[in-house]
Amino acid sequence: MKKILVLLAVEEELGVENVKALSEVADVKYIGVGKLNAYEATMEALWAKEYDVLINVGTCGSLHHPYATLLRPSLVAQGDIYVDSIFASAAEHLTSGEEGVSVYSSDNFIGEDSSEATRSVVGRFDCMEMESYAIIRAKRFYARLSGKPEPELHLIKIVSDQADGTIEAWETRIERLRPTLMKTTLELIENLNNR
C-alpha cells in the first residue's frame, strides 16, 4: 500500500461523509485557499510524515470547459505577475495527468470583473485555481531540505464555474460535483496501490 495524502483546500469540496470514507484509504489534509496557505500546509504535512503520493483534489474555474468537466492537468503555471512579466516562472510539468491539460494557479479569483488583460492570459489555460503550483514547490523544497524522495503528485480538478461571476453558487454546485470527485479520487488511489 502506498502512503497517500489527499490535499483539499476546504472540506466542502468533498463533504464531511466523503472525507470520512476517504480517510479509510488515505490521509486527508485541508490546506486552505490560496498559494501561501497551500505551501505552508503541504510543508507541514510532509515534515510530519513521509508520503509516496500527494493528490490535490478540488474545484476550478474555466473559460473553455463547461461545468462539471473533470480535468487532470499535467502542466501547472504560476499565475498573477509571474506569467507575462520579467518575473515569469517556467511552467511545471507533471508526469501524471492528461497530456497538454493546463492549470493557471493564482491567488486571485477570476470573474466578470477581472480585466480583459487578465482574462486573456487565463484563457491560454484549460482552467484556473489557487493551490497546485504551491503544492509543487512545497514538495520539491521539502525533498531538497530533507534529502528524501519527492512525492509523486496527481491533480484532480472539476469545473465549478466559467469565471462568470457565479462563484456565489459554488456551495450549491459543489454538492452535485462531489460524487465525481470522490469516485475519481478513489479510482486513482486503487490504481496507485495496484501498480
C-alpha positions in Angstrom: 0.0 0.0 0.0 1.3 3.4 -0.9 1.4 6.2 1.7 -1.0 8.7 0.1 -2.0 12.2 1.2 -5.1 13.9 -0.2 -4.9 17.7 -0.1 -8.2 19.6 -0.1 -8.5 23.4 0.1 -11.7 23.1 2.1 -13.9 20.3 3.5 -16.8 21.4 1.3 -15.1 20.2 -1.8 -15.7 16.6 -0.9 -18.1 16.9 2.1 -17.9 15.5 5.6 -19.1 12.0 4.8 -16.9 11.6 1.7 -13.8 12.8 3.7 -14.6 10.3 6.4 -14.8 7.5 3.9 -11.6 8.7 2.1 -9.8 8.8 5.4 -10.0 5.0 5.5 -7.7 4.6 2.4 -5.5 7.8 2.6 -4.6 10.6 4.9 -6.6 13.9 4.2 -5.4 17.4 5.0 -7.1 20.7 4.5 -4.7 23.2 3.1 -6.8 26.4 2.9 -7.4 28.7 -0.1 -4.5 30.3 -1.9 -0.9 29.6 -2.6 0.6 30.6 0.7 -1.8 28.6 2.7 -1.3 25.6 0.4 2.5 25.9 0.6 2.6 26.0 4.4 0.1 23.2 4.9 1.8 20.9 2.4 5.2 21.5 4.0 3.8 20.9 7.5 2.2 17.6 6.3 5.4 16.4 4.6 7.6 17.1 7.7 5.1 15.3 9.9 5.0 12.1 7.8 6.6 10.6 4.7 4.3 10.1 1.7 4.8 8.4 -1.6 2.0 10.2 -3.3 0.1 13.5 -3.0 -3.3 14.0 -4.6 -4.7 17.5 -4.8 -8.5 17.3 -5.3 -10.7 20.3 -5.9 -12.7 22.7 -8.0 -11.6 25.1 -10.6 -12.9 27.7 -13.0 -12.6 27.5 -16.7 -13.1 29.8 -19.7 -13.1 26.8 -22.1 -14.7 23.8 -20.4 -18.3 23.5 -19.2 -19.5 23.0 -15.7 -18.7 19.5 -14.3 -15.8 18.8 -16.7 -13.2 16.7 -14.9 -9.6 17.7 -15.7 -6.3 16.0 -14.8 -3.7 18.7 -15.5 -0.1 17.9 -16.3 1.1 21.5 -16.8 0.9 24.0 -14.0 1.7 27.7 -14.3 2.2 30.2 -11.5 -0.3 32.9 -12.2 -0.5 36.6 -11.4 2.6 38.7 -12.3 4.6 35.5 -12.9 3.1 34.7 -16.3 3.7 37.6 -18.6 6.4 39.6 -16.9 10.2 39.6 -16.4 9.5 37.7 -13.2 7.8 34.8 -15.0 8.4 31.3 -13.7 8.6 28.4 -16.1 5.5 26.2 -16.1 5.8 23.0 -14.1 5.3 19.7 -15.9 3.9 16.7 -14.1 4.5 13.1 -15.1 0.9 12.4 -14.1 -2.3 13.9 -15.6 -3.5 14.3 -19.2 -1.0 15.4 -21.8 -1.5 19.1 -22.6 -4.1 19.9 -20.0 -3.0 23.1 -18.2 -3.9 24.9 -15.0 -3.3 28.6 -14.1 -2.6 28.7 -10.3 -3.4 32.2 -8.9 -4.2 34.0 -5.7 -6.9 36.0 -7.4 -10.5 34.9 -8.2 -11.1 35.4 -11.9 -14.6 36.7 -12.8 -16.5 39.0 -15.0 -14.9 42.0 -13.2 -11.4 40.8 -14.0 -9.6 42.9 -16.6 -9.5 41.9 -20.2 -5.8 41.5 -20.0 -6.1 39.1 -17.1 -8.9 37.1 -18.8 -6.7 36.9 -21.9 -3.8 35.4 -20.0 -6.0 33.0 -18.1 -7.7 32.0 -21.4 -4.5 30.3 -22.5 -5.0 27.6 -19.9 -7.7 24.9 -19.5 -8.6 26.0 -16.0 -7.6 28.2 -13.1 -7.4 27.5 -9.3 -5.4 28.7 -6.3 -3.2 25.9 -4.8 -1.5 23.4 -7.2 1.6 25.5 -8.1 2.4 26.0 -4.3 2.0 22.3 -3.7 4.6 21.5 -6.4 7.0 24.0 -4.9 6.5 22.7 -1.4 7.1 19.1 -2.2 10.2 20.0 -4.2 11.6 22.2 -1.4 10.8 19.5 1.2 12.7 16.9 -0.8 15.7 19.2 -1.2 15.9 20.1 2.5 15.2 16.6 3.8 17.2 14.6 1.3 14.2 12.3 0.9 12.5 11.4 -2.4 10.0 13.9 -3.8 6.4 12.5 -3.6 4.6 11.9 -6.8 1.8 14.4 -7.4 -1.6 14.0 -9.1 -4.1 16.8 -9.7 -7.9 16.1 -9.9 -9.9 19.3 -10.8 -13.5 19.7 -11.7 -15.0 22.8 -13.3 -17.4 24.6 -10.9 -17.7 27.9 -12.8 -16.8 29.7 -16.0 -15.3 32.8 -14.3 -18.6 34.4 -15.0 -19.4 36.0 -11.6 -21.4 33.0 -10.4 -19.0 31.9 -7.7 -21.8 32.6 -5.1 -23.5 29.5 -6.4 -20.4 27.4 -5.6 -21.8 25.8 -2.4 -24.8 24.6 -4.3 -22.9 23.4 -7.4 -20.2 21.6 -5.4 -22.8 19.2 -4.0 -23.5 17.9 -7.5 -19.8 17.7 -8.3 -18.7 15.7 -5.2 -19.7 12.2 -6.4 -17.5 12.6 -9.5 -14.6 14.0 -7.4 -14.9 11.2 -4.9 -15.2 8.4 -7.5 -12.2 9.7 -9.4 -10.1 10.0 -6.3 -10.9 6.5 -5.1 -10.2 5.0 -8.5 -6.8 6.8 -8.6 -5.9 5.5 -5.1 -6.9 2.0 -6.1 -4.8 2.2 -9.3 -1.8 3.6 -7.4 -2.0 0.8 -4.9 -2.2 -1.9 -7.6 0.7 -0.8 -9.8 
